[in-house]
Amino acid sequence: MNAGIDIELSPRLLKKIQHPVNEGWFKNASDFVEVAVRYYLERHTDEMWEEYVEHEIKAGLHEKY
């Protein structure tokens, strides 16, 4: 099941997206963005979790119980 989101892009970024779409590499801008997000998450998820856990640990050290 797919879910939709609305995003706003600068004209410059939209132009960069449209080129590979127009060349047939992607069905449309939404397809491009989906692939780009998936690519980013596949390469950065571990790093993001590590930063999140580190932040939570540091925040927890300053909590008063």
Steps between C-alpha positions, in 0.01 A plus 500: 500500500642837403450817698527848356684804626512853369840664458612834370813515288695796374470561126871418468461160669184421305688576176773253602235236570318560173806429285532128590119471493491647149780264396284204609702395802197552729123491442449840659635733772331294773681188380830689504444626856399152621817346356714783640355464851539120492861536381577752775344289775676182387832678539437711810253315726768350728669838531170673580415243770845536655458878516149463642611256771800717587273804529253312719778374727642850540152642566435222753820584688358845570158381618419516869325196642 
